[in-house]
Amino acid sequence: MNVVIALEHRFDRTPDGVVWTQTQFPYSFWKRYLEVFDHVRVVARVRDISTLPPDFKEANGDRVSFIAIPYYIGPVQYLLRSLQVKRVAQQAVRTEDAVILRVGSRIASCIEPKLRATNHPYAVEVVSDPYDVFAPGSIRHPLRPFLRWWSPQGLRRKCVGACAAAYVTKQALQARYPCPNYSVGISDVDISEESLVFTPRQFHKVNTLNLIFVGTLAQLYKAPNILLNAVAICVQEGIDLKLTMLGDGKHKTELEAQAAALGLKERVCFRGQLAAGKAVITELDQADLFVLPSYQEGLPRAMVEAMARALPCIGSTVGGIPELLPPEDMVPPGDAAALAAKIREVVTNPERMTRMSARNLEKAKEYKDEVLREQRIAFYSYVRKSTEIWLKTQK
């Protein structure tokens, strides 16, 4: 049996037909589904390019193919192409396919009504919370209040109608978007043995401490602007900090201007988008503290990867972050003063940073692939069996 997987990630395709990704969802990610299904068809936005930037990874391969959704970025382009998007998305699903929708996703929302109309079983993988995505300060859009009310309703409907649900959190997303049928909490973060360090870090008093942030700059729901304000407060209080920001997007220019206006131009390095893997690990290994003050998270991949390098971490009290960090290492979202106080509290206490390092490394080991593999296989098997049972009723 084949499985169709719909998601919102954007991919590139070269003239030879190879599909590429720079960050998430390389071919190795899709291979996990092949332990249960015969073939994976990915339904996602695909942009045709003539030349390939360096460090990209192949996304398709043996028994993994792509259905290319007309490419769009943002709500305006989506509206202009919405009829095409819906047509291609719905045509991607055949009666004999198993279906997994990675939600929230506009593409998944295009497919779900067709499935509901025919009682075709589908599963959901819940990877984000639209209620927090559209929280005040996280996104700039005139319809933000409406979208914050409307989008969670759609996600709840999808979860209620699903034959099975896998959540990237252990509790947080399940509480807001319950599935009455088979459900399980399984992170989609893969921590390999190679990405785990062997021993925690030992911290001692130093003059300059290096902070690192990893996240998209396409929207502000990772709160990079709040982090810049917090760093400025710390510097004004005499704490010698430098900040490396990994990520790219339309807000990068204004964030660079914000850093300059705050007097941080020489202290903040915008490294842009780096390919997942060695390039990111190198930056993590050069840092002293990982900071992710998001307004919204499922279970943050970047934080787990930082923990695997034994980095102390500070995060906000949203989504799955409380499943990773203890209360003393978190702050409310959107509060630059509280974040600055937490950064100061941590970086001025080398013994605490050493304890944070050891704890985070142990926590990261819970997300090793061999720990989660059996749960994933059980989930995929349930989806396949449910589809097979339904198909017998269609004959």
C-alpha positions in Angstrom: 0.0 0.0 0.0 1.2 3.5 -0.9 0.9 6.5 1.5 0.3 10.1 0.6 1.7 12.7 2.9 0.7 16.3 2.7 2.8 19.1 4.3 3.5 22.8 4.0 7.3 22.7 3.6 8.8 24.2 0.4 11.1 22.2 -1.9 13.2 22.9 -5.0 13.5 20.7 -8.1 16.3 20.7 -10.6 15.9 20.0 -14.4 16.9 16.4 -13.8 13.8 15.8 -11.7 15.6 15.6 -8.4 13.8 17.3 -5.5 16.0 19.1 -2.9 15.7 20.6 0.6 18.1 22.7 2.6 16.8 22.1 6.1 14.1 19.5 6.9 12.7 16.5 5.2 15.5 15.0 3.2 15.2 11.5 1.7 16.3 9.9 5.0 13.2 11.4 6.7 10.8 9.7 4.3 12.5 6.3 4.6 10.9 5.8 8.0 7.5 5.5 6.4 8.9 2.8 4.0 9.2 0.4 6.9 5.4 0.0 6.7 4.3 1.4 3.3 5.4 0.4 -0.2 5.8 3.9 -1.6 5.6 7.5 -0.3 4.1 10.3 -2.4 4.8 13.7 -0.9 2.3 16.5 -1.6 4.1 19.8 -1.2 5.1 23.0 -2.8 7.9 22.5 -5.3 9.8 25.3 -7.1 11.7 24.6 -10.3 15.3 26.0 -10.3 18.1 25.8 -12.8 21.0 25.7 -10.5 21.4 24.1 -7.0 22.7 26.1 -4.1 25.4 24.3 -2.1 24.7 22.0 0.8 21.2 21.0 -0.3 20.1 17.4 0.3 18.0 15.1 -2.0 14.4 14.7 -0.8 13.2 12.1 -3.3 14.7 8.7 -4.2 13.9 5.0 -4.3 10.1 4.6 -3.6 9.7 8.3 -2.6 8.2 10.7 -5.1 6.7 14.2 -5.1 3.4 15.7 -6.3 4.3 19.3 -7.0 1.8 21.8 -5.7 1.9 25.1 -7.5 4.5 27.2 -5.7 3.3 30.1 -3.4 4.6 32.1 -0.5 2.2 33.7 1.9 -1.6 34.2 1.9 -1.8 36.5 -1.1 0.0 34.2 -3.5 -2.0 31.3 -2.1 -5.3 33.1 -2.8 -4.1 33.8 -6.4 -3.3 30.1 -6.9 -5.9 28.5 -4.6 -8.0 26.8 -7.3 -4.9 25.2 -8.8 -3.6 24.2 -5.4 -6.8 22.6 -4.4 -7.2 20.7 -7.7 -3.6 19.3 -7.7 -3.8 18.4 -4.0 -7.1 16.5 -4.3 -6.0 14.7 -7.4 -2.9 13.5 -5.6 -5.0 11.1 -3.4 -6.3 7.8 -4.9 -8.9 5.6 -3.4 -6.4 2.9 -2.6 -3.9 5.2 -0.8 -3.3 5.6 2.9 -3.2 9.3 3.8 -1.3 11.2 6.5 -1.8 15.0 6.8 0.9 16.9 8.6 -1.1 19.7 10.2 -1.5 22.7 10.3 -1.2 23.0 6.6 -3.1 24.8 3.8 -2.4 21.9 1.5 -3.8 19.4 4.1 -6.9 21.6 4.4 -7.4 21.3 0.7 -7.4 17.5 0.8 -9.3 16.9 4.0 -12.8 17.8 2.7 -12.5 15.3 -0.2 -11.6 12.6 2.4 -14.4 13.5 4.7 -16.9 13.5 1.8 -16.0 9.9 0.9 -15.3 8.6 4.5 -11.8 7.8 3.3 -9.7 7.3 6.5 -6.8 9.6 7.2 -4.3 10.2 9.9 -2.9 13.5 11.2 0.6 14.3 12.4 0.1 17.5 14.5 3.3 19.5 14.4 2.2 23.1 15.4 -0.4 25.1 17.2 -2.2 27.7 15.1 -3.6 29.4 18.2 -0.1 30.3 19.2 1.0 30.9 15.6 -1.4 33.8 15.4 -0.8 35.1 19.0 -0.2 38.9 19.3 3.3 39.8 18.3 4.0 36.5 16.5 2.8 37.5 13.0 1.8 40.8 11.3 -1.4 40.4 9.4 -4.6 42.4 9.5 -6.6 39.2 9.8 -4.5 37.8 12.7 -7.3 38.0 15.3 -9.7 36.2 12.9 -7.1 33.6 12.0 -6.4 32.9 15.6 -10.1 32.2 16.1 -10.7 30.3 12.9 -7.5 28.2 12.4 -7.7 26.2 15.6 -11.3 25.2 14.8 -10.1 23.7 11.5 -7.4 21.7 13.2 -9.7 20.4 15.9 -12.1 19.2 13.2 -9.3 17.4 11.4 -8.2 15.7 14.6 -11.7 14.6 15.5 -12.2 13.2 12.1 -8.9 11.3 11.9 -8.6 7.6 12.4 -5.3 8.2 14.2 -3.2 11.1 15.4 0.5 11.5 16.1 1.5 14.6 18.1 5.1 15.9 18.3 4.4 16.7 22.0 3.6 14.3 24.8 0.8 16.4 26.2 0.5 20.0 25.0 -1.0 19.6 21.5 -3.1 16.7 22.6 -4.9 18.9 25.2 -6.0 21.5 22.6 -6.6 19.2 19.6 -7.7 15.8 20.9 -8.3 12.8 18.6 -11.0 10.4 19.9 -9.4 7.5 18.1 -5.8 6.1 18.2 -3.3 8.7 19.3 0.3 8.8 20.4 2.9 11.4 21.2 6.0 10.9 19.0 8.5 13.6 18.2 9.6 13.9 14.6 13.0 15.0 15.7 15.7 12.4 14.8 18.8 12.5 17.0 21.5 10.3 15.7 24.4 8.9 17.7 26.7 11.1 15.6 24.9 14.3 16.6 25.1 13.5 20.3 28.2 14.6 22.3 29.6 12.1 24.8 30.0 14.4 27.8 28.4 17.6 29.2 30.2 20.9 29.0 32.1 22.4 31.9 31.6 26.2 32.3 33.9 28.7 34.0 33.8 32.4 34.3 34.7 34.1 31.0 34.5 37.7 29.7 32.3 37.1 26.6 29.5 34.6 26.3 28.1 33.6 22.9 24.4 33.1 22.5 22.8 31.4 19.5 19.3 31.5 18.0 18.1 29.1 15.3 14.8 29.8 13.5 12.9 31.2 10.6 12.9 35.0 10.0 10.0 34.7 7.6 7.6 35.5 10.4 8.2 36.7 14.0 6.7 33.8 15.9 10.2 32.6 17.0 10.5 36.1 18.6 14.0 37.1 17.3 13.0 40.8 17.8 12.3 40.0 21.5 15.7 38.3 21.8 17.5 41.4 20.3 15.7 43.6 22.9 16.7 41.3 25.7 20.4 41.2 24.6 20.4 45.0 24.4 19.1 45.2 28.0 21.9 42.8 29.2 24.6 44.7 27.4 23.4 48.0 28.9 23.7 46.2 32.3 27.4 45.5 31.6 27.1 41.8 30.5 29.4 41.0 27.6 27.3 39.1 25.1 27.5 38.2 21.4 24.6 36.6 19.5 24.6 34.4 16.4 21.3 34.2 14.5 20.8 31.3 12.1 17.8 31.6 9.7 16.5 33.7 6.9 13.3 35.3 5.7 11.6 38.6 4.9 12.2 40.1 8.4 16.0 39.7 8.3 16.6 43.3 7.0 14.4 44.9 9.7 16.0 42.7 12.4 19.5 43.9 11.2 18.2 47.5 11.4 16.8 46.8 14.9 20.2 45.4 16.0 22.0 48.5 14.7 19.5 50.8 16.4 20.1 49.0 19.7 23.8 49.5 19.4 24.3 45.7 18.7 25.7 45.8 15.2 29.1 44.5 16.3 27.6 42.0 18.7 25.0 40.3 16.4 26.0 38.1 13.5 23.2 37.1 11.0 24.5 33.9 9.4 21.4 33.3 7.2 20.0 29.9 6.4 22.5 27.0 6.8 22.0 23.5 5.7 21.0 21.1 8.4 23.7 18.9 9.7 27.4 19.8 10.1 27.1 23.5 9.4 24.5 24.0 12.1 26.4 21.7 14.5 29.6 23.7 14.1 27.7 26.9 15.1 26.1 25.2 18.1 29.5 23.9 19.3 30.9 27.5 19.2 28.0 28.8 21.4 27.6 28.9 25.1 23.8 29.3 25.4 20.9 28.5 23.1 17.9 30.9 23.3 14.5 30.3 21.7 11.8 32.7 23.1 9.1 31.6 20.7 5.4 32.6 20.7 4.6 29.2 19.2 6.2 25.8 19.0 5.2 22.2 18.5 8.3 20.5 19.8 11.3 22.6 18.6 13.7 20.6 16.6 16.4 23.2 16.9 16.3 23.1 20.7 16.6 19.3 20.8 19.5 19.5 18.5 21.2 22.1 20.7 20.6 19.9 23.8 22.2 17.0 21.9 25.4 19.2 21.8 25.0 19.7 25.6 24.1 23.4 25.3 22.3 25.1 28.1 19.0 26.4 26.8 16.4 29.1 27.6 13.0 28.9 26.0 9.5 30.2 26.4 6.5 28.6 28.1 4.7 27.5 24.9 3.9 24.3 23.1 6.3 21.5 23.8 9.1 23.5 25.3 7.9 22.7 28.9 8.4 19.1 28.0 12.1 19.8 27.3 13.1 22.4 29.9 12.4 22.8 33.7 10.4 25.9 34.8 13.5 27.7 35.9 14.9 27.7 32.4 11.8 29.3 30.8 10.2 32.7 30.5 6.7 34.0 29.3 6.6 34.7 25.5 6.9 38.3 24.4 8.6 39.6 27.6 12.0 41.1 26.7 12.6 42.2 30.3 11.9 38.7 31.7 14.1 37.2 29.0 17.0 39.6 29.8 16.7 38.7 33.5 16.8 35.0 32.7 19.8 35.4 30.4 21.6 37.4 33.1 20.7 34.9 35.8 22.1 32.0 33.7 25.3 33.4 32.2 26.5 34.8 35.5 26.4 31.4 37.1 28.8 28.9 35.4 27.9 26.2 37.9 24.3 26.4 36.8 25.2 26.3 33.1 27.2 23.2 33.8 24.2 21.6 35.4 21.9 22.7 32.5 24.4 21.1 30.1 24.3 17.7 31.8 20.5 17.7 32.1 19.9 18.8 28.5 22.2 16.1 27.1 20.4 13.4 29.0 17.0 14.8 27.9 18.2 14.8 24.2 18.8 11.0 24.5 15.1 10.5 24.8 14.8 11.6 21.2 17.2 9.1 19.7 15.7 7.3 16.6 15.9 3.9 18.2 13.8 5.1 21.1 11.0 6.4 18.9 11.1 3.9 16.0 8.8 1.3 17.5 6.1 3.9 18.3 6.3 5.2 14.7 6.0 1.8 13.2 2.9 1.1 15.4 1.3 4.3 14.3 2.0 3.7 10.6 0.7 0.1 10.9 -2.5 1.3 12.4 -3.0 3.8 9.6 -2.4 1.1 7.0 -4.7 -1.4 8.7 -7.5 1.2 9.0 -7.2 2.0 5.3 -7.2 -1.7 4.3 -10.4 -2.3 6.4 -12.1 0.6 4.8 -11.1 -0.5 1.3 -12.9 -3.9 1.9 -16.1 -2.0 2.5 -15.8 -0.2 -0.9 -15.9 -3.4 -3.0 
